[in-house]
């Protein structure tokens, strides 16, 4: 008699990410995990805990504290047929590796006229909300969006943490996989023996339907937007929340279908507003939905400053009140 299936039970995003890495290592011998403290320690956030013991230190390897060297080594591994998964310990720790990223990771397929792909996944814990000090809370996605040749993906749910990471590792193109630190301990019912389907990259999803306005968001701002949508009901507003999931490739179809239904849009993210992802998203929406818009596309973002000290981050990060203020402006613009 076959064993009864394991029922879904609460699991954290960290557990889903760990399971995704474990399953990828088990299924594909070309997958290798590497980074600072990912082996013996199991990573700062324990995402790789137990992988070195199960798969050996050759498959889950600790590296020197040299991000440029880590990523440069991964480039060579990918060129020779392996699928490295690199962990940059914190968002701002990845900057020393940026030259490798721009000069080689993003350009290799184009440089070789498609002959040489780099199946390389770069995991970057990012964003605020954990009381981290300087260099531990950056939202650096704009740098990666401005680098042609990269896919940029970020999950907001436990199921997506698993499914999107598996899809990133399976991709033949390099993927920046941005992991929202403040959501590592978020929980949802999830069955590790029947995980979410691995979907193609580049698909947004509507997390909540509405007709008053669309909140376009991703990663750590998704739960905040859902909370704002709940609070908006008291004002008689029905807010639709679209989780972009993938910033590159960008799902224009899902985004535009939502905005055309509601006629109004607000882009919400933790990164700074000037030169941030919201500017590009707003431009794309305006170009494609101009005749459907009843008000300008607005943005709610982090302030244009270096990340503040922990006691001030609650003022810096987009919150429910700032989002609802933007929605109120949309209503005023439309009526005025």
Secondary structure per residue as TSV (DSSP state, phi and psi in degrees):
chain	resnum	aa	ss	phi	psi
A	1	X	-	360.0	131.7
A	2	X	-	-73.0	150.7
A	3	X	-	-69.2	147.4
A	4	X	-	-66.8	142.9
A	5	X	-	-63.8	147.1
A	6	X	-	-74.4	128.1
A	7	X	-	-73.6	153.0
A	8	X	-	-65.1	139.7
A	9	X	E	-143.1	165.2
A	10	X	E	-57.6	131.6
A	11	X	E	-137.5	152.4
A	12	X	E	-94.0	163.0
A	13	X	H	-60.8	-38.3
A	14	X	H	-59.3	-41.8
A	15	X	H	-66.0	-38.1
A	16	X	H	-67.1	-40.4
A	17	X	H	-64.1	-43.3
A	18	X	H	-60.9	-42.6
A	19	X	H	-66.1	-36.6
A	20	X	H	-62.3	-43.1
A	21	X	H	-65.0	-43.7
A	22	X	H	-60.4	-47.0
A	23	X	H	-64.6	-39.6
A	24	X	H	-64.7	-42.3
A	25	X	H	-63.3	-40.1
A	26	X	H	-70.0	-35.1
A	27	X	H	-87.1	-25.1
A	28	X	-	-135.0	110.8
A	29	X	T	-67.6	-10.9
A	30	X	T	-83.6	-10.7
A	31	X	E	-77.7	129.3
A	32	X	E	-132.2	138.9
A	33	X	E	-107.7	135.8
A	34	X	E	-151.0	150.5
A	35	X	E	160.4	-179.6
A	36	X	T	-75.7	118.6
A	37	X	T	68.3	18.7
A	38	X	-	-80.0	-16.9
A	39	X	S	-87.6	-87.7
A	40	X	S	-59.7	-45.8
A	41	X	S	-75.4	-32.2
A	42	X	-	88.1	17.2
A	43	X	-	86.7	154.8
A	44	X	T	-58.4	-38.8
A	45	X	T	-100.2	11.1
A	46	X	S	62.5	26.3
A	47	X	T	-68.6	-32.6
A	48	X	T	-101.7	16.5
A	49	X	T	-59.3	126.9
A	50	X	T	87.7	-10.0
A	51	X	H	-71.2	-39.7
A	52	X	H	-64.8	-39.6
A	53	X	H	-65.7	-35.9
A	54	X	H	-82.2	-38.9
A	55	X	H	-112.5	-4.8
A	56	X	-	93.8	155.4
A	57	X	T	-71.7	-13.4
A	58	X	T	-76.6	-28.7
A	59	X	T	-93.6	-23.6
A	60	X	E	-132.5	92.8
A	61	X	E	-111.3	132.9
A	62	X	E	-73.8	144.6
A	63	X	-	-122.3	165.5
A	64	X	-	-64.4	164.6
A	65	X	S	-81.1	73.4
A	66	X	-	-152.2	90.2
A	67	X	H	-61.9	-38.0
A	68	X	H	-62.7	-40.0
A	69	X	H	-68.3	-37.9
A	70	X	H	-60.9	-50.2
A	71	X	H	-71.1	-36.2
A	72	X	H	-62.7	-40.5
A	73	X	H	-62.4	-41.7
A	74	X	H	-64.2	-34.8
A	75	X	H	-60.2	-47.0
A	76	X	H	-62.8	-40.1
A	77	X	H	-62.1	-44.2
A	78	X	H	-66.6	-36.7
A	79	X	H	-62.2	-29.3
A	80	X	T	-100.3	20.0
A	81	X	T	100.5	1.2
A	82	X	-	-91.1	168.0
A	83	X	E	-121.3	81.3
A	84	X	E	-73.8	143.8
A	85	X	E	-118.6	110.6
A	86	X	E	-99.4	136.1
A	87	X	E	-107.4	122.8
A	88	X	E	-92.5	119.9
A	89	X	S	-57.0	-40.5
A	90	X	S	-140.7	158.7
A	91	X	G	-50.0	-55.4
A	92	X	G	-75.6	-11.6
A	93	X	G	-72.2	-15.4
A	94	X	G	-78.6	-13.9
A	95	X	G	-61.3	-37.1
A	96	X	G	-60.9	-20.4
A	97	X	G	-91.3	1.8
A	98	X	H	-64.3	-33.8
A	99	X	H	-62.3	-43.3
A	100	X	H	-61.8	-39.9
A	101	X	I	-62.4	-49.2
A	102	X	I	-75.3	-42.6
A	103	X	I	-79.0	-29.0
A	104	X	I	-125.9	-53.9
A	105	X	I	-57.8	-49.2
A	106	X	T	-77.8	-18.7
A	107	X	T	-106.5	-10.4
A	108	X	H	-62.0	-43.9
A	109	X	H	-62.9	-44.6
A	110	X	H	-66.9	-39.5
A	111	X	H	-62.0	-33.7
A	112	X	T	-101.1	15.7
A	113	X	T	54.4	38.7
A	114	X	T	86.2	-1.6
A	115	X	S	-75.7	-25.9
A	116	X	-	-130.1	111.6
A	117	X	-	-94.6	162.2
A	118	X	-	-122.9	91.5
A	119	X	-	-76.1	81.1
A	120	X	-	-130.6	129.3
A	121	X	E	-112.9	129.0
A	122	X	E	-114.5	107.6
A	123	X	E	-85.6	126.5
A	124	X	E	-130.7	105.3
A	125	X	E	-62.0	128.5
A	126	X	E	-142.8	166.3
A	127	X	-	89.0	172.4
A	128	X	S	-101.7	-158.2
A	129	X	S	92.7	3.9
A	130	X	S	-118.1	6.3
A	131	X	-	71.8	29.8
A	132	X	-	-78.8	155.2
A	133	X	-	-86.3	-177.4
A	134	X	T	-52.9	143.0
A	135	X	T	73.2	11.9
A	136	X	S	-127.2	7.0
A	137	X	S	-144.1	20.5
A	138	X	-	-72.1	149.1
A	139	X	-	-112.2	93.9
A	140	X	-	-102.8	17.9
A	141	X	H	-61.9	-27.8
A	142	X	H	-61.6	-35.1
A	143	X	H	-60.9	-41.7
A	144	X	H	-75.7	-34.8
A	145	X	H	-63.5	-30.2
A	146	X	T	-84.9	8.3
A	147	X	S	-114.1	96.5
A	148	X	T	-59.7	140.1
A	149	X	T	108.9	-5.2
A	150	X	-	-111.3	145.2
A	151	X	E	-94.1	143.3
A	152	X	E	-129.8	118.9
A	153	X	E	-132.8	144.9
A	154	X	E	-149.2	126.4
A	155	X	-	-87.7	157.7
A	156	X	-	-126.9	-5.7
A	157	X	S	-130.1	164.0
A	158	X	H	-62.0	-46.9
A	159	X	H	-62.8	-41.7
A	160	X	H	-68.8	-31.3
A	161	X	H	-57.1	-43.0
A	162	X	H	-71.4	-54.7
A	163	X	H	-64.3	-41.7
A	164	X	H	-71.8	-35.8
A	165	X	H	-67.7	-39.8
A	166	X	H	-62.2	-40.9
A	167	X	H	-66.1	-38.3
A	168	X	H	-63.3	-45.3
A	169	X	H	-65.3	-33.7
A	170	X	H	-77.7	-15.1
A	171	X	-	-69.5	143.7
A	172	X	S	-86.7	-2.1
A	173	X	S	-108.8	154.7
A	174	X	-	-68.2	138.9
A	175	X	E	-125.9	126.4
A	176	X	E	-86.0	112.5
A	177	X	E	-105.2	103.2
A	178	X	E	-91.8	119.4
A	179	X	E	-106.3	115.9
A	180	X	E	-68.0	112.7
A	181	X	G	-60.4	-37.7
A	182	X	G	-69.2	-12.5
A	183	X	G	-104.0	0.2
A	184	X	T	-54.8	-34.6
A	185	X	T	-102.6	8.5
A	186	X	-	-67.4	147.8
A	187	X	E	-122.9	152.1
A	188	X	E	-157.6	155.6
A	189	X	E	-65.5	126.6
A	190	X	E	-156.6	134.3
A	191	X	-	-102.4	108.5
A	192	X	G	-64.0	-20.6
A	193	X	G	-86.3	-10.7
A	194	X	G	-137.0	65.7
A	195	X	-	-69.5	170.6
A	196	X	-	-62.2	152.6
A	197	X	-	-63.3	146.9
A	198	X	-	-83.5	108.6
A	199	X	-	-94.8	156.8
A	200	X	-	-62.1	148.2
A	201	X	S	-70.0	152.2
A	202	X	S	98.2	20.4
A	203	X	-	-119.3	120.4
A	204	X	-	-84.6	168.6
A	205	X	E	-143.7	141.9
A	206	X	E	-84.5	115.0
A	207	X	E	-85.1	-25.3
A	208	X	E	-153.4	133.9
A	209	X	-	-90.7	153.0
A	210	X	-	-168.2	175.7
A	211	X	S	-131.6	-5.7
A	212	X	S	-85.0	-39.6
A	213	X	E	-167.8	160.6
A	214	X	E	-109.9	129.3
A	215	X	E	-98.3	116.9
A	216	X	E	-101.0	120.2
A	217	X	E	-153.6	-178.7
A	218	X	-	-165.0	162.7
A	219	X	G	53.0	-128.1
A	220	X	G	-67.3	-16.8
A	221	X	G	-87.0	-8.8
A	222	X	H	-62.5	-51.2
A	223	X	H	-60.3	-34.2
A	224	X	H	-65.0	-42.2
A	225	X	H	-67.4	-36.7
A	226	X	H	-65.6	-38.2
A	227	X	H	-65.4	-40.6
A	228	X	H	-63.6	-38.6
A	229	X	H	-63.8	-37.4
A	230	X	H	-63.4	-46.7
A	231	X	H	-66.2	-30.0
A	232	X	H	-66.8	-20.9
A	233	X	G	-60.0	-31.0
A	234	X	G	-65.3	-23.7
A	235	X	G	-94.0	0.4
A	236	X	T	82.3	15.3
A	237	X	-	-99.3	136.1
A	238	X	-	-109.1	104.1
A	239	X	E	-97.3	131.3
A	240	X	E	-92.0	135.8
A	241	X	E	-115.6	119.0
A	242	X	E	-108.6	120.1
A	243	X	E	-90.6	111.5
A	244	X	-	-66.2	-36.7
A	245	X	-	62.8	-50.6
A	246	X	E	-118.1	119.8
A	247	X	E	-86.0	-32.0
A	248	X	E	-141.4	118.3
A	249	X	T	-66.0	153.7
A	250	X	T	-103.2	135.4
A	251	X	-	-90.7	80.9
A	252	X	H	-61.1	-35.3
A	253	X	H	-61.2	-52.1
A	254	X	H	-66.6	-42.3
A	255	X	H	-62.6	-48.6
A	256	X	H	-69.6	-34.3
A	257	X	H	-62.0	-39.5
A	258	X	H	-68.0	-48.7
A	259	X	H	-64.7	-36.4
A	260	X	H	-66.2	-28.6
A	261	X	H	-73.4	-42.1
A	262	X	H	-92.4	-29.1
A	263	X	S	80.4	-0.6
A	264	X	-	-144.7	149.9
A	265	X	E	-149.3	143.2
A	266	X	E	-129.0	130.7
A	267	X	E	-98.1	130.7
A	268	X	E	-125.5	125.9
A	269	X	E	-158.5	161.2
A	270	X	E	-78.9	-26.1
A	271	X	E	-62.4	158.2
A	272	X	E	-58.7	155.1
A	273	X	S	-75.8	-46.2
A	274	X	T	-71.0	120.0
A	275	X	T	72.6	11.1
A	276	X	S	-86.4	175.4
A	277	X	H	-58.7	-30.7
A	278	X	H	-61.6	-31.0
A	279	X	H	-64.1	-44.8
A	280	X	H	-66.0	-43.4
A	281	X	H	-63.6	-44.2
A	282	X	H	-61.5	-39.5
A	283	X	H	-64.9	-43.0
A	284	X	H	-63.2	-43.2
A	285	X	H	-64.5	-43.2
A	286	X	H	-63.5	-42.9
A	287	X	H	-63.1	-38.5
A	288	X	H	-94.1	-18.8
A	289	X	H	-126.0	17.9
A	290	X	G	-52.5	-46.0
A	291	X	G	-76.5	-6.0
A	292	X	G	-100.3	-15.7
A	293	X	-	-77.7	132.3
A	294	X	S	-99.5	-4.8
A	295	X	S	-159.5	161.4
A	296	X	-	-63.0	152.9
A	297	X	-	-73.8	126.7
A	298	X	E	-106.7	163.2
A	299	X	E	-128.0	140.0
A	300	X	E	-122.6	115.2
A	301	X	E	-140.3	175.0
A	302	X	E	-65.9	158.2
A	303	X	-	-73.5	159.0
A	304	X	S	-83.9	65.7
A	305	X	S	-141.5	158.7
A	306	X	S	-58.2	153.1
A	307	X	-	-58.0	131.7
A	308	X	-	-77.7	171.3
A	309	X	-	-61.4	157.5
A	310	X	G	-53.0	-37.4
A	311	X	G	-70.5	-13.9
A	312	X	G	-107.3	-4.3
A	313	X	H	-65.9	-26.2
A	314	X	H	-65.2	-25.7
A	315	X	H	-80.2	-30.7
A	316	X	H	-76.6	-40.3
A	317	X	S	-79.0	141.9
A	318	X	-	-58.9	131.9
A	319	X	-	-124.9	-179.5
A	320	X	H	-59.0	-44.1
A	321	X	H	-63.1	-43.0
A	322	X	H	-66.4	-35.5
A	323	X	H	-67.5	-44.5
A	324	X	H	-67.1	-33.1
A	325	X	H	-61.1	-41.0
A	326	X	H	-65.9	-40.6
A	327	X	H	-63.4	-39.8
A	328	X	H	-62.2	-39.0
A	329	X	H	-62.4	-38.9
A	330	X	H	-59.2	-44.6
A	331	X	H	-63.8	-42.9
A	332	X	H	-64.4	-43.4
A	333	X	H	-60.0	-42.3
A	334	X	H	-66.7	-40.8
A	335	X	H	-78.1	-27.3
A	336	X	-	-81.3	360.0
